[in-house]
């Protein structure tokens, strides 16, 4: 996959996403025709694929911003690997292998049987996926919550969007392990609201999510600390690559489970979410190459607030269902507000610089 240059137009960054969209929608139409034999059936599947792609983009836009924040510090070689290997893992791993793996574990059947079940008995397949929602939400919600809290509990953080809140949180960052204590407190609180059988499952899955975050952090630190013994092309890249892939997986949990509310066909889900994943990857590299995060100083803050909101929603979904459209619009709204605040800040700075230059010219 060729990487667009910094001079490319914005649309140039989405070239491969457009290509995958056309191929995916054609495959969706063919799948709809084969399953129904009617034009209306074909158009229905075509429409579902498009809706799933939009759902994935809306749920993962904050993911693109966080990815860009990490990706900008990686070498071009590892950036390219993230865009090639990473997209294979994101599309085939999380959108196809992951749902199959859940059914393999939950139903105690082999991978081939799981594929047959998805094709022949989609209702049973969807039921198994829905039954696995609680531990998935607990695991993914905990991991994402740690990602969000780590950004705000940072004593080196000197740019604050919501000053009154973020400045106080940053001061508490000197207390070692405060993020972990906060997450563990929430885990215990939500476990008290669940039935006893579900509470045990929730706590175990949440603790595994916390351990996974800590292990990824440790592994990333060890790999990046040993960069002096690695080749120049791989310096500082492998640890960040692993972190981004686990983060991608956590963002994908909610979208994969939510997709079953629209269709029970695994292959339609894979096509729709796969299209969305391509746009998220394209947005990521565009943000890096255009320096958007540096230009809009609060955009990253909005993304991490969206991550925290998503993690809490995943916890709440263990108690009752929240429509995915609310999750997507909530995250998009926060990012939109942060972008608007950034534009206002830039405008004020330009006006201030203009007044300063004007005053200097009169001296």
C-alpha positions as CSV (number, residue, x, y, z in Angstrom):
1,X,0.0,0.0,0.0
2,X,1.6,3.3,-1.1
3,X,1.7,6.1,1.4
4,X,0.5,9.5,0.1
5,X,3.0,12.4,0.2
6,X,2.4,15.4,2.4
7,X,1.5,17.4,-0.8
8,X,-1.3,15.1,-1.7
9,X,-4.8,16.4,-1.5
10,X,-7.0,15.3,1.3
11,X,-8.9,13.0,-1.0
12,X,-5.6,11.3,-1.9
13,X,-5.3,9.9,1.6
14,X,-8.6,8.1,1.1
15,X,-7.7,6.5,-2.2
16,X,-7.4,3.0,-0.9
17,X,-10.4,3.4,1.4
18,X,-12.5,4.4,-1.7
19,X,-11.3,1.4,-3.6
20,X,-12.1,-1.0,-0.7
21,X,-15.5,0.7,-0.4
22,X,-16.4,-0.1,-4.0
23,X,-15.1,-3.6,-3.7
24,X,-16.8,-4.2,-0.4
25,X,-20.2,-2.8,-1.5
26,X,-20.1,-4.9,-4.7
27,X,-19.3,-8.0,-2.6
28,X,-22.2,-7.1,-0.3
29,X,-24.6,-6.7,-3.2
30,X,-23.5,-10.1,-4.6
31,X,-24.0,-11.7,-1.1
32,X,-27.4,-10.1,-0.9
33,X,-28.4,-11.4,-4.4
34,X,-27.2,-15.0,-3.5
35,X,-29.0,-15.0,-0.2
36,X,-32.3,-13.6,-1.4
37,X,-32.3,-13.7,-5.2
38,X,-34.1,-10.4,-5.4
39,X,-33.1,-6.8,-6.2
40,X,-34.6,-5.6,-2.9
41,X,-32.6,-8.2,-0.9
42,X,-29.4,-7.1,-2.7
43,X,-30.1,-3.4,-2.0
44,X,-30.8,-4.3,1.7
45,X,-27.5,-5.9,2.2
46,X,-25.8,-3.1,0.2
47,X,-27.4,-0.6,2.6
48,X,-26.5,-2.5,5.8
49,X,-22.8,-2.6,4.7
50,X,-22.9,1.1,4.2
51,X,-24.5,1.7,7.6
52,X,-22.0,-0.5,9.3
53,X,-19.1,1.4,7.7
54,X,-20.5,4.7,8.9
55,X,-21.0,3.1,12.4
56,X,-17.4,2.0,12.5
57,X,-16.1,5.4,11.4
58,X,-18.2,7.2,14.0
59,X,-17.2,4.9,16.8
60,X,-13.5,4.9,15.8
61,X,-12.8,8.5,14.9
62,X,-11.3,9.1,18.3
63,X,-9.3,6.0,17.7
64,X,-7.8,7.6,14.6
65,X,-6.7,10.7,16.6
66,X,-5.1,8.6,19.4
67,X,-3.4,6.4,16.8
68,X,-2.0,9.5,15.1
69,X,-0.6,10.8,18.4
70,X,1.4,7.6,18.8
71,X,2.1,7.1,15.1
72,X,3.8,10.5,14.6
73,X,6.7,9.3,16.9
74,X,7.2,6.1,15.0
75,X,9.8,5.7,12.2
76,X,8.4,5.8,8.6
77,X,9.2,2.0,8.3
78,X,6.9,1.2,11.3
79,X,4.3,3.7,10.2
80,X,4.1,1.8,6.9
81,X,4.0,-1.6,8.8
82,X,1.1,-0.3,10.9
83,X,-0.8,0.7,7.7
84,X,-0.2,-2.7,6.0
85,X,0.2,-5.3,8.7
86,X,-2.1,-3.3,11.0
87,X,-4.9,-3.1,8.5
88,X,-4.8,-6.9,8.0
89,X,-5.0,-7.4,11.7
90,X,-7.8,-4.9,12.1
91,X,-9.9,-6.1,9.2
92,X,-9.3,-9.9,9.2
93,X,-8.3,-10.3,12.8
94,X,-10.8,-8.2,14.7
95,X,-13.7,-8.3,12.2
96,X,-13.5,-12.0,11.2
97,X,-11.2,-14.0,13.5
98,X,-12.3,-12.3,16.7
99,X,-16.1,-13.0,16.4
100,X,-15.3,-16.6,15.3
101,X,-12.9,-17.0,18.3
102,X,-15.7,-15.9,20.7
103,X,-18.0,-18.5,19.4
104,X,-15.3,-21.2,19.4
105,X,-14.6,-20.5,23.1
106,X,-18.2,-19.9,24.2
107,X,-19.8,-22.8,22.3
108,X,-16.8,-25.2,22.7
109,X,-16.7,-26.0,19.0
110,X,-13.9,-25.9,16.4
111,X,-13.1,-23.0,14.0
112,X,-14.6,-24.8,11.0
113,X,-17.8,-25.6,12.9
114,X,-18.0,-21.9,13.9
115,X,-17.8,-20.8,10.3
116,X,-20.5,-23.3,9.3
117,X,-22.6,-22.1,12.2
118,X,-22.2,-18.5,11.1
119,X,-23.2,-19.4,7.5
120,X,-26.0,-21.9,8.3
121,X,-27.4,-20.7,11.6
122,X,-26.8,-17.0,11.9
123,X,-29.4,-16.6,14.7
124,X,-27.6,-19.1,16.9
125,X,-24.3,-17.5,16.1
126,X,-25.7,-14.0,17.0
127,X,-27.1,-15.4,20.3
128,X,-23.7,-16.7,21.3
129,X,-22.1,-13.4,20.5
130,X,-24.6,-11.5,22.5
131,X,-24.1,-13.8,25.5
132,X,-20.4,-13.0,25.4
133,X,-21.1,-9.2,25.5
134,X,-20.7,-8.8,29.2
135,X,-17.0,-10.0,29.5
136,X,-16.1,-8.3,26.3
137,X,-17.5,-4.9,27.5
138,X,-15.8,-5.3,30.9
139,X,-12.4,-6.1,29.3
140,X,-12.6,-3.5,26.5
141,X,-14.1,-0.8,28.8
142,X,-11.3,-1.3,31.4
143,X,-8.5,-1.1,28.8
144,X,-9.9,2.0,27.2
145,X,-10.5,3.7,30.6
146,X,-6.9,3.2,31.5
147,X,-5.9,4.7,28.1
148,X,-8.0,7.8,28.7
149,X,-7.0,8.3,32.4
150,X,-3.3,7.9,31.6
151,X,-3.5,10.9,29.2
152,X,-5.1,13.2,31.9
153,X,-3.1,11.9,34.9
154,X,0.1,13.2,33.5
155,X,2.3,15.7,35.4
156,X,4.0,16.7,32.2
157,X,0.7,17.7,30.6
158,X,0.7,21.5,30.3
159,X,-2.0,22.1,27.7
160,X,-5.5,21.9,29.1
161,X,-8.8,22.1,27.3
162,X,-11.2,22.2,30.3
163,X,-8.7,24.1,32.5
164,X,-10.6,23.8,35.8
165,X,-10.8,20.0,35.6
166,X,-7.7,19.0,33.8
167,X,-5.3,21.2,35.8
168,X,-6.5,19.6,39.0
169,X,-6.3,16.1,37.6
170,X,-2.8,16.7,36.4
171,X,-1.7,17.7,39.9
172,X,-3.0,14.4,41.4
173,X,-0.8,12.5,38.8
174,X,2.1,12.5,41.2
175,X,0.2,10.0,43.3
176,X,1.5,6.6,42.0
177,X,-1.2,4.2,40.8
178,X,-4.1,6.7,41.2
179,X,-5.5,5.7,37.8
180,X,-5.5,2.0,38.7
181,X,-7.1,2.7,42.1
182,X,-9.9,4.7,40.3
183,X,-10.6,1.9,37.8
184,X,-10.6,-0.8,40.5
185,X,-13.1,1.3,42.5
186,X,-15.4,1.6,39.4
187,X,-15.0,-2.2,38.8
188,X,-16.2,-2.9,42.4
189,X,-19.0,-0.4,42.1
190,X,-20.4,-1.8,38.8
191,X,-20.0,-5.4,40.1
192,X,-22.4,-4.5,43.0
193,X,-25.0,-3.5,40.5
194,X,-24.9,-6.9,38.6
195,X,-26.4,-10.2,39.6
196,X,-24.0,-12.4,41.5
197,X,-23.2,-14.7,38.6
198,X,-22.6,-11.8,36.2
199,X,-20.6,-9.9,38.8
200,X,-18.0,-12.6,39.0
201,X,-17.6,-12.7,35.2
202,X,-17.5,-8.9,35.0
203,X,-14.8,-8.5,37.7
204,X,-12.6,-11.3,36.1
205,X,-12.9,-9.8,32.6
206,X,-12.2,-6.3,33.9
207,X,-9.1,-7.3,35.8
208,X,-7.8,-9.1,32.7
209,X,-8.4,-5.8,30.8
210,X,-6.4,-3.9,33.4
211,X,-3.6,-6.5,33.4
212,X,-3.5,-6.4,29.6
213,X,-3.0,-2.6,29.6
214,X,-0.3,-2.8,32.2
215,X,1.5,-5.7,30.4
216,X,1.3,-3.8,27.1
217,X,2.8,-0.7,28.8
218,X,5.6,-2.7,30.3
219,X,6.3,-4.6,27.1
220,X,6.3,-1.4,25.1
221,X,8.7,0.2,27.5
222,X,11.0,-2.7,27.4
223,X,11.0,-2.9,23.6
224,X,11.5,0.8,23.2
225,X,14.2,0.9,25.9
226,X,16.2,-1.8,24.0
227,X,16.1,0.2,20.8
228,X,19.8,0.7,20.9
229,X,20.3,-3.0,20.1
230,X,17.8,-2.9,17.3
231,X,18.3,-1.9,13.7
232,X,17.8,1.8,12.8
233,X,14.6,1.0,10.9
234,X,13.0,-0.7,13.9
235,X,13.9,1.8,16.6
236,X,11.1,2.8,18.9
237,X,8.6,1.1,16.6
238,X,7.7,-2.4,17.9
239,X,6.5,-1.3,21.3
240,X,4.3,1.4,19.8
241,X,3.0,-1.0,17.2
242,X,1.9,-3.6,19.8
243,X,0.2,-0.8,21.8
244,X,-1.7,0.5,18.8
245,X,-2.9,-3.0,17.8
246,X,-4.2,-3.7,21.3
247,X,-5.8,-0.3,21.4
248,X,-7.4,-1.0,18.0
249,X,-8.8,-4.2,19.3
250,X,-10.4,-2.5,22.3
251,X,-12.1,0.0,20.1
252,X,-13.3,-2.8,17.9
253,X,-15.1,-4.7,20.6
254,X,-18.1,-2.3,20.8
255,X,-18.5,-2.0,17.0
256,X,-18.3,-5.8,16.4
257,X,-20.9,-6.6,19.1
258,X,-23.1,-3.6,18.1
259,X,-23.1,-4.7,14.4
260,X,-25.2,-7.8,15.3
261,X,-28.1,-5.4,16.1
262,X,-28.2,-4.7,12.3
263,X,-27.5,-8.1,10.9
264,X,-26.6,-11.6,12.1
265,X,-24.5,-12.4,9.0
266,X,-20.8,-12.5,10.0
267,X,-19.7,-11.9,6.4
268,X,-21.9,-8.8,6.0
269,X,-20.5,-7.5,9.3
270,X,-16.9,-8.2,8.1
271,X,-17.5,-6.2,4.9
272,X,-19.1,-3.2,6.5
273,X,-16.8,-2.9,9.5
274,X,-13.8,-3.6,7.2
275,X,-14.7,-0.6,5.0
276,X,-15.0,1.6,8.1
277,X,-11.6,0.4,9.3
278,X,-9.9,1.5,6.1
279,X,-11.3,5.0,6.5
280,X,-10.0,5.1,10.1
281,X,-6.5,4.1,8.9
282,X,-6.7,6.8,6.2
283,X,-7.7,9.4,8.7
284,X,-4.8,8.3,11.0
285,X,-2.1,8.9,8.4
286,X,-3.7,12.1,7.2
287,X,-3.6,13.5,10.8
288,X,0.1,12.6,11.1
289,X,1.2,13.9,7.7
290,X,-0.8,17.1,7.8
291,X,0.2,17.9,11.4
292,X,-3.5,18.3,12.4
293,X,-2.9,17.4,16.0
294,X,-0.3,20.2,16.3
295,X,-2.5,22.7,14.4
296,X,-5.6,22.0,16.6
297,X,-4.3,21.9,20.2
298,X,-7.5,20.6,21.8
299,X,-8.4,17.9,19.2
300,X,-6.5,15.2,21.1
301,X,-8.2,16.2,24.3
302,X,-11.6,15.7,22.7
303,X,-10.5,12.2,21.5
304,X,-9.4,11.1,25.0
305,X,-12.6,12.5,26.6
306,X,-14.5,10.4,24.0
307,X,-12.5,7.4,25.0
308,X,-13.4,7.8,28.6
309,X,-17.1,8.3,27.7
310,X,-17.0,5.1,25.5
311,X,-15.4,3.1,28.4
312,X,-18.1,4.2,30.8
313,X,-20.8,3.4,28.2
314,X,-19.3,-0.1,27.8
315,X,-19.6,-0.6,31.5
316,X,-23.2,0.7,31.6
317,X,-24.0,-1.7,28.7
318,X,-23.4,-4.6,31.1
319,X,-26.6,-3.3,32.9
320,X,-28.8,-2.3,29.9
321,X,-28.5,-1.6,26.2
322,X,-27.4,1.8,24.9
323,X,-27.9,2.3,21.1
324,X,-24.7,2.5,19.2
325,X,-25.8,5.8,17.5
326,X,-25.6,7.5,20.9
327,X,-22.1,6.2,21.4
328,X,-21.0,7.3,18.0
329,X,-22.7,10.8,18.2
330,X,-21.4,11.3,21.7
331,X,-17.8,10.8,20.7
332,X,-18.1,12.8,17.5
333,X,-19.7,15.6,19.4
334,X,-16.9,15.8,21.9
335,X,-14.3,15.8,19.1
336,X,-16.3,18.5,17.2
337,X,-16.3,20.7,20.3
338,X,-12.6,20.3,20.8
339,X,-12.0,21.2,17.2
340,X,-14.2,24.3,17.5
341,X,-12.3,25.3,20.7
342,X,-9.0,24.8,18.8
343,X,-10.1,27.0,15.9
344,X,-11.2,29.7,18.4
345,X,-7.9,29.5,20.2
346,X,-6.0,29.8,16.9
347,X,-8.1,32.8,15.8
348,X,-7.4,34.6,19.1
349,X,-3.6,33.9,18.8
350,X,-3.6,35.3,15.3
351,X,-5.4,38.4,16.4
352,X,-3.0,38.8,19.4
353,X,0.0,38.4,17.1
354,X,-1.5,41.0,14.7
355,X,-2.0,43.5,17.5
356,X,1.6,42.8,18.7
357,X,3.0,43.4,15.3
358,X,0.9,46.6,14.9
359,X,2.1,47.9,18.3
360,X,5.7,47.2,17.3
361,X,5.4,49.0,14.0
362,X,4.3,52.2,15.9
363,X,7.3,52.1,18.3
